[in-house]
Amino acid sequence: MKILIADDHRLIIDAVADKLSELEPGIEFVAAVDARELLERVGEPLDLALVDLSMPGADGLSHIQQVRQRCPDLPIIVLSGQEDPAVMRDVLDCGAQGYIPKAYSPAVMVSAVRLVMAGGVYVPPMLLSMSGRDAGPGADAAGQPAEAARGGRWATC
């Protein structure tokens, strides 16, 4: 298995790789520290990409969209310090198979990766339990289009 970890902080890359090495023996990890390197690396055969939402060269969700366009079958999980449910929805609407806030535990990350690798989608519990959950993808808690609620920055898919 080959996993790409894209984050502009080397400490995060190393910690994520160390924890995910528990998945199975012999996992190969590759890293990208900015959006340009991310897009270069997705040209390699990969089994999974863990991608930071806010990294140098990233503009909103454009780097997620570009990875999805170049590698439509590559599972993508976004790791981010942002815990905004509207952003989480936008990321999932762009085709990512998961969104893991960096505040979550390493055990949650491993479980989320297992779920995604088995063909599932990891949705953070905070997104599932929010009051506007019935508003549907792309809407805020009041049922308004997410793009309008945020001035259009994230809703680019």
DSSP file (Angstrom, degrees, kcal/mol; ACC not computed):
  #  RESIDUE AA STRUCTURE BP1 BP2  ACC     N-H-->O    O-->H-N    N-H-->O    O-->H-N    TCO  KAPPA ALPHA  PHI   PSI    X-CA   Y-CA   Z-CA
    1    1 A M              0   0    0      0, 0.0    27,-2.9     0, 0.0     2,-0.5   0.000 360.0 360.0 360.0 139.8    0.0    0.0    0.0
    2    2 A K  E     -a   28   0A   0     25,-0.2    45,-3.2    27,-0.0    46,-1.1  -0.983 360.0-171.2-125.3 123.2    1.2    3.5   -0.9
    3    3 A I  E     -ab  29  48A   0     25,-2.8    27,-2.3    -2,-0.5     2,-0.5  -0.945  12.3-149.1-120.0 131.1   -0.1    6.5    1.0
    4    4 A L  E     -ab  30  49A   0     44,-2.7    46,-3.2    -2,-0.4     2,-0.5  -0.846   9.0-165.5 -95.5 131.0    0.5   10.2    0.1
    5    5 A I  E     -ab  31  50A   0     25,-2.7    27,-1.8    -2,-0.5     2,-0.6  -0.973   5.1-170.7-116.8 115.9    0.4   12.6    3.1
    6    6 A A  E     +ab  32  51A   0     44,-3.3    46,-2.7    -2,-0.5     2,-0.3  -0.916  28.7 127.9-112.9 109.7    0.2   16.2    1.9
    7    7 A D        -     0   0    0     25,-2.0    25,-0.1    -2,-0.6    48,-0.1  -0.975  57.0-132.0-157.1 146.2    0.7   18.8    4.7
    8    8 A D  S    S+     0   0    0     -2,-0.3     2,-0.6    46,-0.3    25,-0.1   0.405  89.9  78.4 -85.1   5.0    2.9   21.8    5.0
    9    9 A H     >  -     0   0    0      1,-0.1     4,-2.1     2,-0.0     3,-0.5  -0.951  64.9-158.4-116.7 116.1    4.1   20.7    8.5
   10   10 A R  H  > S+     0   0    0     -2,-0.6     4,-2.8     1,-0.2     5,-0.2   0.842  93.3  60.2 -60.4 -34.8    6.7   18.0    8.6
   11   11 A L  H  > S+     0   0    0      1,-0.2     4,-2.4     2,-0.2    -1,-0.2   0.906 106.4  46.8 -60.1 -42.0    5.8   17.1   12.2
   12   12 A I  H  > S+     0   0    0     -3,-0.5     4,-2.9     2,-0.2     5,-0.3   0.933 111.5  51.3 -64.8 -46.7    2.2   16.3   11.0
   13   13 A I  H  X S+     0   0    0     -4,-2.1     4,-2.5     1,-0.2    -2,-0.2   0.941 114.0  43.5 -56.1 -49.5    3.5   14.2    8.0
   14   14 A D  H  X S+     0   0    0     -4,-2.8     4,-2.5     1,-0.2    -1,-0.2   0.897 114.8  48.5 -66.0 -40.7    5.8   12.2   10.3
   15   15 A A  H  X S+     0   0    0     -4,-2.4     4,-2.3    -5,-0.2    -1,-0.2   0.910 112.9  47.6 -67.2 -41.3    3.2   11.7   13.0
   16   16 A V  H  X S+     0   0    0     -4,-2.9     4,-2.9     2,-0.2     5,-0.2   0.930 113.6  47.9 -64.6 -45.2    0.5   10.6   10.5
   17   17 A A  H  X S+     0   0    0     -4,-2.5     4,-1.3    -5,-0.3    -2,-0.2   0.916 111.0  51.5 -61.8 -42.6    2.9    8.2    8.8
   18   18 A D  H  < S+     0   0    0     -4,-2.5     3,-0.2    -5,-0.2     4,-0.2   0.928 114.4  42.5 -60.9 -45.3    4.0    6.8   12.1
   19   19 A K  H >< S+     0   0    0     -4,-2.3     3,-1.6     1,-0.2    -2,-0.2   0.911 113.3  51.3 -69.0 -42.2    0.4    6.2   13.3
   20   20 A L  H >< S+     0   0    0     -4,-2.9     3,-2.0     1,-0.3     4,-0.4   0.678  90.0  78.2 -72.4 -15.2   -0.8    4.8    9.9
   21   21 A S  T 3< S+     0   0    0     -4,-1.3     3,-0.3     1,-0.3    -1,-0.3   0.684  82.0  70.6 -64.5 -14.2    2.1    2.3    9.8
   22   22 A E  T <  S+     0   0    0     -3,-1.6    -1,-0.3    -4,-0.2    -2,-0.2   0.676  79.6  77.6 -71.8 -17.9   -0.1    0.4   12.3
   23   23 A L  S <  S-     0   0    0     -3,-2.0    -1,-0.2     1,-0.2    -2,-0.2   0.924 115.7 -33.2 -60.5 -46.9   -2.5   -0.4    9.4
   24   24 A E  S >  S-     0   0    0     -4,-0.4     3,-0.8    -3,-0.3    -1,-0.2  -0.962  72.5 -85.1-167.4 157.5   -0.3   -3.1    7.9
   25   25 A P  T 3  S+     0   0    0      0, 0.0    -3,-0.1     0, 0.0    -4,-0.0  -0.398 103.7  26.9 -70.2 148.4    3.4   -3.9    7.5
   26   26 A G  T 3  S+     0   0    0      1,-0.2     2,-0.2    -2,-0.1    -5,-0.0   0.638  72.3 162.7  82.5  15.6    5.2   -2.5    4.6
   27   27 A I    <   -     0   0    0     -3,-0.8     2,-0.5    -6,-0.2    -1,-0.2  -0.486  28.9-144.1 -68.1 136.0    3.2    0.6    3.9
   28   28 A E  E     -a    2   0A   0    -27,-2.9   -25,-2.8    -2,-0.2     2,-0.4  -0.881  13.9-160.1-101.5 132.9    5.1    3.1    1.7
   29   29 A F  E     -a    3   0A   0     -2,-0.5     2,-0.3   -27,-0.2   -25,-0.2  -0.923   9.3-175.4-114.6 138.2    4.6    6.8    2.5
   30   30 A V  E     -a    4   0A   0    -27,-2.3   -25,-2.7    -2,-0.4     2,-0.3  -0.936  14.3-147.0-124.9 153.7    5.3    9.7    0.2
   31   31 A A  E     -a    5   0A   0     -2,-0.3     2,-0.3   -27,-0.2   -25,-0.2  -0.866  15.0-170.6-125.4 154.5    4.9   13.4    1.2
   32   32 A A  E     -a    6   0A   0    -27,-1.8   -25,-2.0    -2,-0.3     3,-0.1  -0.990   4.1-170.0-138.7 135.5    4.0   16.7   -0.4
   33   33 A V  S    S+     0   0    0     -2,-0.3     2,-0.3   -27,-0.2   -27,-0.1   0.472  71.5  22.3-107.3  -3.5    4.4   20.0    1.4
   34   34 A D  S  > S-     0   0    0     21,-0.1     4,-2.3    23,-0.1    23,-0.2  -0.952  86.5 -96.8-152.6 171.7    2.5   22.3   -0.9
   35   35 A A  H  > S+     0   0    0     21,-3.0     4,-2.3    -2,-0.3     5,-0.2   0.860 119.4  55.0 -63.1 -36.9   -0.2   22.1   -3.6
   36   36 A R  H  > S+     0   0    0     20,-0.3     4,-1.6     1,-0.2    -1,-0.2   0.942 111.2  43.9 -61.5 -47.9    2.3   22.0   -6.5
   37   37 A E  H  > S+     0   0    0      1,-0.2     4,-2.8     2,-0.2    -2,-0.2   0.870 110.3  57.1 -66.5 -36.1    4.1   19.0   -5.0
   38   38 A L  H  X S+     0   0    0     -4,-2.3     4,-1.8     1,-0.2    -1,-0.2   0.943 107.5  47.3 -56.4 -48.9    0.7   17.4   -4.2
   39   39 A L  H  < S+     0   0    0     -4,-2.3    -1,-0.2     1,-0.2    -2,-0.2   0.814 112.7  49.5 -68.3 -29.4   -0.3   17.6   -7.9
   40   40 A E  H >< S+     0   0    0     -4,-1.6     3,-1.3    -5,-0.2    -1,-0.2   0.920 110.5  50.6 -69.4 -44.2    3.0   16.1   -9.0
   41   41 A R  H >< S+     0   0    0     -4,-2.8     3,-2.2     1,-0.3    -2,-0.2   0.799  95.8  67.8 -67.5 -30.0    2.8   13.2   -6.5
   42   42 A V  T 3< S+     0   0    0     -4,-1.8    -1,-0.3     1,-0.3     4,-0.2   0.605  85.9  72.7 -70.7  -6.2   -0.7   12.2   -7.5
   43   43 A G  T <  S+     0   0    0     -3,-1.3    -1,-0.3    -4,-0.2    -2,-0.2   0.635  85.9  82.8 -75.4 -13.8    0.8   11.1  -10.8
   44   44 A E  S <  S-     0   0    0     -3,-2.2     2,-0.5    -4,-0.2    -3,-0.0  -0.493 102.6 -89.6 -83.5 157.0    2.4    8.2   -9.0
   45   45 A P        +     0   0    0      0, 0.0     2,-0.3     0, 0.0    -1,-0.1  -0.580  61.0 171.9 -66.8 121.4    0.5    5.0   -8.3
   46   46 A L        -     0   0    0     -2,-0.5   -43,-0.2    -4,-0.2     3,-0.1  -0.938  37.5-160.5-133.2 153.6   -1.2    5.6   -4.9
   47   47 A D  S    S+     0   0    0    -45,-3.2     2,-0.3     1,-0.4   -44,-0.2   0.623  81.5   4.3-102.6 -20.6   -3.8    3.8   -2.7
   48   48 A L  E     -b    3   0A   0    -46,-1.1   -44,-2.7    26,-0.1     2,-0.4  -0.972  56.5-151.8-163.2 145.5   -4.8    6.8   -0.6
   49   49 A A  E     -bc   4  76A   0     26,-2.2    28,-2.7    -2,-0.3     2,-0.6  -0.992   3.9-165.8-125.3 125.0   -4.1   10.6   -0.3
   50   50 A L  E     -bc   5  77A   0    -46,-3.2   -44,-3.3    -2,-0.4     2,-0.4  -0.955  22.6-172.1-105.2 119.5   -4.4   12.4    3.0
   51   51 A V  E     -bc   6  78A   0     26,-2.7    28,-2.1    -2,-0.6     2,-0.2  -0.946  23.4-132.0-126.7 129.5   -4.5   16.1    2.2
   52   52 A D  E     - c   0  79A   0    -46,-2.7     3,-0.2    -2,-0.4    28,-0.2  -0.532  15.6-142.9 -70.9 141.5   -4.4   19.2    4.3
   53   53 A L  S    S+     0   0    0     26,-1.1     2,-0.7     1,-0.2    10,-0.2   0.889  90.1  44.2 -74.0 -40.2   -7.0   21.7    3.4
   54   54 A S  S    S+     0   0    0      5,-0.1   -46,-0.3     7,-0.0    -1,-0.2  -0.853  76.9 135.5-113.2  97.9   -4.9   24.8    4.0
   55   55 A M    >   -     0   0    0     -2,-0.7     3,-2.4    -3,-0.2   -21,-0.1  -0.940  63.5 -71.5-136.5 160.0   -1.4   24.4    2.5
   56   56 A P  T 3  S+     0   0    0      0, 0.0   -21,-3.0     0, 0.0   -20,-0.3  -0.230 120.4  19.1 -53.8 133.7    0.8   26.7    0.4
   57   57 A G  T 3  S+     0   0    0      1,-0.3     2,-0.3   -23,-0.2   -23,-0.1   0.329  94.8 124.7  88.5  -7.0   -0.4   27.1   -3.1
   58   58 A A    <   -     0   0    0     -3,-2.4     2,-0.5     4,-0.1    -1,-0.3  -0.691  41.4-167.1 -88.0 138.2   -4.0   25.9   -2.2
   59   59 A D    >   -     0   0    0     -2,-0.3     3,-2.1    -3,-0.1     2,-0.3  -0.904  60.3 -60.7-125.2 100.6   -6.8   28.2   -3.1
   60   60 A G  T 3  S-     0   0    0     -2,-0.5     3,-0.2     1,-0.3    94,-0.1  -0.463 113.3 -25.6  62.2-123.9  -10.0   27.1   -1.3
   61   61 A L  T 3> S+     0   0    0     92,-0.4     4,-2.6    -2,-0.3     3,-0.5   0.235 105.0 111.9-104.4  11.9  -10.7   23.6   -2.5
   62   62 A S  H <> S+     0   0    0     -3,-2.1     4,-2.6     1,-0.3     5,-0.2   0.862  76.8  51.4 -58.6 -37.9   -9.0   23.9   -5.9
   63   63 A H  H  > S+     0   0    0     -3,-0.2     4,-1.9     2,-0.2    -1,-0.3   0.862 110.7  48.8 -69.2 -32.7   -6.2   21.4   -4.9
   64   64 A I  H  > S+     0   0    0     -3,-0.5     4,-2.5     2,-0.2    -2,-0.2   0.925 112.3  48.8 -68.1 -44.7   -8.8   18.8   -3.9
   65   65 A Q  H  X S+     0   0    0     -4,-2.6     4,-2.5     1,-0.2    -2,-0.2   0.911 110.8  50.5 -59.9 -43.5  -10.7   19.3   -7.1
   66   66 A Q  H  X S+     0   0    0     -4,-2.6     4,-2.4     2,-0.2     5,-0.2   0.894 110.4  48.5 -66.4 -39.3   -7.5   19.0   -9.2
   67   67 A V  H  X S+     0   0    0     -4,-1.9     4,-2.7     2,-0.2    -1,-0.2   0.934 112.1  50.0 -63.3 -44.3   -6.6   15.7   -7.4
   68   68 A R  H  < S+     0   0    0     -4,-2.5    -2,-0.2     1,-0.2    -1,-0.2   0.896 112.2  47.6 -61.6 -40.4  -10.1   14.4   -8.0
   69   69 A Q  H  < S+     0   0    0     -4,-2.5    -1,-0.2     1,-0.2    -2,-0.2   0.907 116.8  42.2 -67.5 -41.8   -9.9   15.4  -11.7
   70   70 A R  H  < S+     0   0    0     -4,-2.4    -2,-0.2     1,-0.3    -1,-0.2   0.844 131.5  22.7 -74.2 -33.8   -6.5   13.8  -12.2
   71   71 A C    ><  +     0   0    0     -4,-2.7     3,-1.6    -5,-0.2    -1,-0.3  -0.647  66.6 173.3-135.4  75.8   -7.2   10.7  -10.2
   72   72 A P  T 3  S+     0   0    0      0, 0.0    -1,-0.1     0, 0.0    -4,-0.1   0.729  81.9  46.7 -61.4 -22.5  -10.9   10.1  -10.0
   73   73 A D  T 3  S+     0   0    0      2,-0.1    -5,-0.1    -5,-0.0    -2,-0.0   0.488  84.3 108.7 -98.3  -3.2  -10.5    6.7   -8.3
   74   74 A L  S <  S-     0   0    0     -3,-1.6     2,-0.2    -7,-0.2   -26,-0.1  -0.619  72.1-126.2 -76.7 120.7   -8.0    7.8   -5.7
   75   75 A P        -     0   0    0      0, 0.0   -26,-2.2     0, 0.0     2,-0.4  -0.488  28.5-162.6 -65.5 133.4   -9.5    7.9   -2.2
   76   76 A I  E     -c   49   0A   0     19,-0.3    21,-2.8    -2,-0.2    22,-0.8  -0.975  12.7-174.8-122.0 130.8   -8.9   11.3   -0.6
   77   77 A I  E     -cd  50  98A   0    -28,-2.7   -26,-2.7    -2,-0.4     2,-0.5  -0.996  18.6-142.0-121.0 128.9   -9.2   12.1    3.1
   78   78 A V  E     -cd  51  99A   0     20,-2.5    22,-3.4    -2,-0.4     2,-0.5  -0.785  10.2-163.5 -91.9 130.6   -8.9   15.7    4.1
   79   79 A L  E     +cd  52 100A   0    -28,-2.1   -26,-1.1    -2,-0.5     2,-0.3  -0.959  25.5 160.4-107.6 127.7   -7.0   16.5    7.4
   80   80 A S  E     - d   0 101A   0     20,-1.9    22,-3.2    -2,-0.5    23,-0.4  -0.999  52.1-138.7-152.0 151.1   -7.7   20.0    8.6
   81   81 A G  S    S+     0   0    0     -2,-0.3     2,-0.3    20,-0.2    -1,-0.1   0.590  81.8  99.1 -78.3 -12.8   -7.6   22.2   11.6
   82   82 A Q        -     0   0    0      1,-0.1    -2,-0.1     2,-0.1    20,-0.1  -0.583  47.9-177.6 -79.1 135.4  -10.9   23.7   10.5
   83   83 A E        +     0   0    0     -2,-0.3    -1,-0.1    18,-0.1     3,-0.1  -0.043  34.1 135.1-120.8  30.3  -14.0   22.3   12.2
   84   84 A D    >>  -     0   0    0      1,-0.2     4,-2.3     2,-0.0     3,-0.5  -0.716  48.5-149.2 -81.1 115.9  -16.5   24.3   10.2
   85   85 A P  H 3> S+     0   0    0      0, 0.0     4,-2.5     0, 0.0     5,-0.2   0.835  96.5  56.6 -56.7 -33.8  -19.4   22.0    9.2
   86   86 A A  H 3> S+     0   0    0      2,-0.2     4,-2.2     1,-0.2    52,-0.1   0.898 108.1  47.1 -65.7 -39.3  -20.0   23.9    6.1
   87   87 A V  H <> S+     0   0    0     -3,-0.5     4,-2.6     2,-0.2    -1,-0.2   0.914 110.1  53.5 -66.5 -42.3  -16.4   23.5    5.0
   88   88 A M  H  X S+     0   0    0     -4,-2.3     4,-2.3     1,-0.2    -2,-0.2   0.930 109.6  48.1 -57.4 -45.8  -16.7   19.8    5.8
   89   89 A R  H  X S+     0   0    0     -4,-2.5     4,-2.7     1,-0.2    -1,-0.2   0.917 110.5  51.3 -61.1 -43.5  -19.8   19.4    3.6
   90   90 A D  H  X S+     0   0    0     -4,-2.2     4,-1.3     2,-0.2    -1,-0.2   0.904 109.5  50.3 -61.9 -41.0  -18.1   21.3    0.8
   91   91 A V  H  <>S+     0   0    0     -4,-2.6     5,-1.7     2,-0.2     3,-0.4   0.933 113.1  45.2 -62.6 -46.3  -15.0   19.0    1.0
   92   92 A L  H ><5S+     0   0    0     -4,-2.3     3,-1.4     1,-0.2    -2,-0.2   0.872 109.5  56.0 -66.1 -36.4  -17.2   15.9    0.9
   93   93 A D  H 3<5S+     0   0    0     -4,-2.7    -1,-0.2     1,-0.3    -2,-0.2   0.779 100.1  61.1 -64.7 -26.0  -19.3   17.4   -2.0
   94   94 A C  T 3<5S-     0   0    0     -4,-1.3    -1,-0.3    -3,-0.4    -2,-0.2   0.489 129.0 -94.7 -79.7  -2.7  -16.0   17.8   -3.9
   95   95 A G  T < 5S+     0   0    0     -3,-1.4   -19,-0.3     1,-0.3    -3,-0.2   0.503  74.3 145.8 105.2   3.8  -15.6   14.0   -3.8
   96   96 A A      < -     0   0    0     -5,-1.7    -1,-0.3     1,-0.1   -19,-0.2  -0.481  43.7-144.4 -69.5 147.3  -13.3   13.5   -0.8
   97   97 A Q  S    S+     0   0    0    -21,-2.8    25,-2.7     1,-0.2     2,-0.3   0.393  75.2  11.1 -94.1   2.7  -14.1   10.2    1.0
   98   98 A G  E     -de  77 122A   0    -22,-0.8   -20,-2.5    23,-0.2     2,-0.4  -0.970  51.1-153.0-172.1 158.6  -13.5   11.7    4.4
   99   99 A Y  E     -d   78   0A   0     23,-1.0   -20,-0.2    -2,-0.3   -11,-0.0  -0.954  16.6-176.1-140.2 117.2  -12.8   14.7    6.5
  100  100 A I  E     -d   79   0A   0    -22,-3.4   -20,-1.9    -2,-0.4     2,-0.1  -0.952  20.5-138.8-119.2 113.4  -10.8   14.4    9.8
  101  101 A P  E >   -d   80   0A   0      0, 0.0     3,-2.0     0, 0.0   -20,-0.2  -0.472  19.8-127.9 -63.9 139.1  -10.3   17.4   12.0
  102  102 A K  T 3  S+     0   0    0    -22,-3.2   -21,-0.2     1,-0.3     7,-0.1   0.671 106.1  69.1 -65.0 -15.4   -6.8   17.5   13.3
  103  103 A A  T 3  S+     0   0    0    -23,-0.4    -1,-0.3     2,-0.0   -22,-0.1   0.654  81.9  96.8 -75.2 -15.2   -8.2   17.8   16.8
  104  104 A Y  S <  S-     0   0    0     -3,-2.0    -4,-0.0     1,-0.1     5,-0.0  -0.253  86.2 -92.5 -72.2 164.1   -9.5   14.3   16.6
  105  105 A S     >  -     0   0    0      1,-0.1     4,-1.8     4,-0.0     3,-0.3  -0.342  26.0-117.0 -76.8 156.2   -7.5   11.4   18.1
  106  106 A P  H  > S+     0   0    0      0, 0.0     4,-2.2     0, 0.0     5,-0.2   0.845 116.3  59.1 -58.5 -33.4   -5.0    9.3   16.1
  107  107 A A  H  > S+     0   0    0      1,-0.2     4,-2.3     2,-0.2     5,-0.2   0.883 103.3  51.0 -64.8 -37.1   -7.2    6.3   16.7
  108  108 A V  H  > S+     0   0    0     -3,-0.3     4,-2.8     2,-0.2    -1,-0.2   0.910 108.4  52.8 -64.6 -41.4  -10.1    8.0   15.0
  109  109 A M  H  X S+     0   0    0     -4,-1.8     4,-2.5     2,-0.2    -2,-0.2   0.933 109.6  47.8 -59.8 -46.0   -7.8    8.8   12.0
  110  110 A V  H  X S+     0   0    0     -4,-2.2     4,-2.4     1,-0.2    -1,-0.2   0.916 113.1  48.2 -62.2 -43.1   -6.8    5.1   11.8
  111  111 A S  H  X S+     0   0    0     -4,-2.3     4,-2.3     2,-0.2    -1,-0.2   0.904 111.3  50.5 -63.7 -40.7  -10.4    4.0   11.9
  112  112 A A  H  X S+     0   0    0     -4,-2.8     4,-2.5     2,-0.2    -2,-0.2   0.905 110.1  49.9 -64.1 -41.5  -11.4    6.6    9.3
  113  113 A V  H  X S+     0   0    0     -4,-2.5     4,-2.8     2,-0.2    -2,-0.2   0.916 110.2  50.6 -63.9 -42.8   -8.6    5.4    7.0
  114  114 A R  H  X S+     0   0    0     -4,-2.4     4,-1.2     2,-0.2    -2,-0.2   0.927 111.0  49.2 -59.5 -44.5   -9.8    1.8    7.4
  115  115 A L  H  <>S+     0   0    0     -4,-2.3     5,-2.7     1,-0.2     3,-0.4   0.934 113.6  45.3 -60.6 -47.8  -13.3    2.8    6.6
  116  116 A V  H ><5S+     0   0    0     -4,-2.5     3,-1.9     1,-0.2    -2,-0.2   0.900 110.3  53.6 -65.2 -41.2  -12.3    4.7    3.5
  117  117 A M  H 3<5S+     0   0    0     -4,-2.8    -1,-0.2     1,-0.3    -2,-0.2   0.747 105.7  55.4 -66.5 -21.8  -10.0    1.9    2.3
  118  118 A A  T 3<5S-     0   0    0     -4,-1.2    -1,-0.3    -3,-0.4    -2,-0.2   0.380 131.3 -94.6 -89.2   3.3  -12.9   -0.5    2.6
  119  119 A G  T < 5S+     0   0    0     -3,-1.9    -3,-0.2     1,-0.3    -2,-0.1   0.469  86.5 120.9 101.4   2.1  -15.0    1.7    0.3
  120  120 A G      < -     0   0    0     -5,-2.7     2,-0.4    -6,-0.2    -1,-0.3  -0.226  58.9-120.2 -90.3-177.6  -16.8    3.8    2.9
  121  121 A V        -     0   0    0     -2,-0.1     2,-0.7     2,-0.0   -23,-0.2  -0.995  17.5-140.5-125.2 129.3  -17.0    7.6    3.6
  122  122 A Y  B     -e   98   0A   0    -25,-2.7   -23,-1.0    -2,-0.4   -10,-0.0  -0.824  20.8-178.3 -94.5 118.3  -15.9    9.0    6.9
  123  123 A V        -     0   0    0     -2,-0.7     5,-0.1   -25,-0.2   -23,-0.1  -0.969  32.1-115.4-114.0 123.9  -18.1   11.9    8.1
  124  124 A P    >>  -     0   0    0      0, 0.0     4,-1.5     0, 0.0     3,-1.4  -0.289  20.8-124.2 -58.7 139.9  -17.2   13.5   11.3
  125  125 A P  H 3> S+     0   0    0      0, 0.0     4,-2.3     0, 0.0     5,-0.2   0.838 109.5  63.0 -54.2 -34.9  -19.8   13.0   14.1
  126  126 A M  H 3> S+     0   0    0      1,-0.2     4,-0.5     2,-0.2   -43,-0.0   0.830 104.0  48.4 -62.8 -29.4  -20.1   16.8   14.6
  127  127 A L  H <4 S+     0   0    0     -3,-1.4     3,-0.4     2,-0.2    -1,-0.2   0.873 111.9  48.6 -75.8 -37.6  -21.3   17.1   11.0
  128  128 A L  H  < S+     0   0    0     -4,-1.5    -2,-0.2     1,-0.2    -1,-0.2   0.826 114.7  45.2 -69.4 -31.6  -23.8   14.3   11.5
  129  129 A S  H  < S+     0   0    0     -4,-2.3    -1,-0.2    -5,-0.2    -2,-0.2   0.494  83.0 117.8 -95.4  -2.5  -25.2   15.7   14.7
  130  130 A M  S >< S-     0   0    0     -4,-0.5     3,-1.6    -3,-0.4    -3,-0.0  -0.277  74.3-117.1 -66.8 153.8  -25.5   19.4   13.7
  131  131 A S  T 3  S+     0   0    0      1,-0.3     3,-0.5     2,-0.1    -1,-0.1   0.767 111.0  54.8 -64.6 -26.6  -29.0   20.8   13.8
  132  132 A G  T >   +     0   0    0      1,-0.2     3,-2.5     2,-0.1     4,-0.4   0.148  68.3 119.0 -93.3  21.3  -29.1   21.5   10.0
  133  133 A R  G X  S+     0   0    0     -3,-1.6     3,-0.8     1,-0.3    -1,-0.2   0.765  72.1  56.9 -60.7 -24.3  -28.3   17.9    9.0
  134  134 A D  G 3  S+     0   0    0     -3,-0.5    -1,-0.3     1,-0.2    -2,-0.1   0.546  84.6  82.8 -82.5  -5.1  -31.6   17.6    7.2
  135  135 A A  G <  S-     0   0    0     -3,-2.5    -1,-0.2     1,-0.1    -2,-0.2   0.731  94.6-136.0 -71.1 -19.9  -30.7   20.7    5.1
  136  136 A G    X   -     0   0    0     -3,-0.8     3,-1.4    -4,-0.4    -1,-0.1  -0.049  37.6 -32.6  90.1 167.2  -28.7   18.4    2.8
  137  137 A P  T 3  S+     0   0    0      0, 0.0     3,-0.1     0, 0.0   -51,-0.0  -0.277 126.7  22.5 -59.8 141.0  -25.3   18.8    1.1
  138  138 A G  T 3  S+     0   0    0      1,-0.3     8,-3.5   -52,-0.1     9,-0.4   0.574 101.8 103.0  81.4   8.8  -24.3   22.3    0.2
  139  139 A A  B <   -F  145   0B   0     -3,-1.4    -1,-0.3     6,-0.3    -4,-0.1  -0.937  64.5-129.6-123.5 149.6  -26.7   24.0    2.7
  140  140 A D    >   -     0   0    0      4,-3.4     3,-2.3    -2,-0.3     6,-0.1  -0.208  45.0 -83.1 -84.3-176.5  -25.9   25.6    6.0
  141  141 A A  T 3  S+     0   0    0      1,-0.3    -7,-0.1     2,-0.1    -1,-0.1   0.759 132.1  52.7 -62.2 -24.1  -27.8   24.9    9.2
  142  142 A A  T 3  S-     0   0    0      2,-0.1    -1,-0.3     3,-0.0   -11,-0.0   0.418 122.2-106.8 -89.6   2.2  -30.5   27.4    8.2
  143  143 A G  S <  S+     0   0    0     -3,-2.3    -2,-0.1     1,-0.3     3,-0.1   0.531  75.8 137.8  86.5   6.4  -30.9   25.6    4.9
  144  144 A Q        -     0   0    0      1,-0.1    -4,-3.4     2,-0.1    -1,-0.3  -0.545  68.5 -87.1 -82.3 150.4  -29.2   28.4    2.9
  145  145 A P  B  >  -F  139   0B   0      0, 0.0     4,-1.8     0, 0.0     3,-0.4  -0.344  34.5-132.9 -56.0 133.5  -26.8   27.5    0.2
  146  146 A A  H  > S+     0   0    0     -8,-3.5     4,-1.5     1,-0.2     6,-0.3   0.846 103.5  60.1 -59.7 -35.5  -23.4   27.0    1.7
  147  147 A E  H  4>S+     0   0    0     -9,-0.4     5,-2.4     1,-0.2     4,-0.3   0.916 106.8  45.6 -60.8 -43.2  -21.8   29.2   -1.0
  148  148 A A  H >45S+     0   0    0     -3,-0.4     3,-0.9     1,-0.2    -1,-0.2   0.879 108.4  57.1 -67.2 -37.1  -23.9   32.2    0.0
  149  149 A A  H 3<5S+     0   0    0     -4,-1.8    -1,-0.2     1,-0.2    -2,-0.2   0.795 117.5  33.1 -65.5 -27.8  -23.2   31.6    3.7
  150  150 A R  T ><5S-     0   0    0     -4,-1.5     3,-1.0    -3,-0.3    -1,-0.2   0.211 114.6-104.4-114.5  14.5  -19.5   31.9    3.2
  151  151 A G  T < 5 -     0   0    0     -3,-0.9    -3,-0.2    -4,-0.3    -4,-0.1   0.672  67.8 -73.3  72.0  14.3  -19.2   34.3    0.3
  152  152 A G  T 3 <S+     0   0    0     -5,-2.4    -1,-0.2    -6,-0.3    -4,-0.1   0.418  99.2 124.2  86.1  -1.8  -18.4   31.6   -2.2
  153  153 A R  S <  S+     0   0    0     -3,-1.0   -92,-0.4    -6,-0.2    -2,-0.1   0.922  83.1  23.4 -62.1 -46.1  -14.9   30.9   -1.1
  154  154 A W  S    S+     0   0    0      1,-0.2     2,-2.4    -8,-0.2     3,-0.2   0.782 100.9  84.1 -94.2 -28.2  -15.2   27.1   -0.4
  155  155 A A        +     0   0    0      1,-0.2    -1,-0.2    -9,-0.1   -68,-0.0  -0.461  51.0 128.5 -80.5  77.9  -18.2   26.1   -2.5
  156  156 A T              0   0    0     -2,-2.4    -1,-0.2     1,-0.1    -2,-0.0   0.325 360.0 360.0-114.5   5.5  -16.2   25.6   -5.7
  157  157 A C              0   0    0     -3,-0.2    -1,-0.1   -67,-0.1    -2,-0.1   0.449 360.0 360.0 -94.1 360.0  -17.3   22.2   -6.7
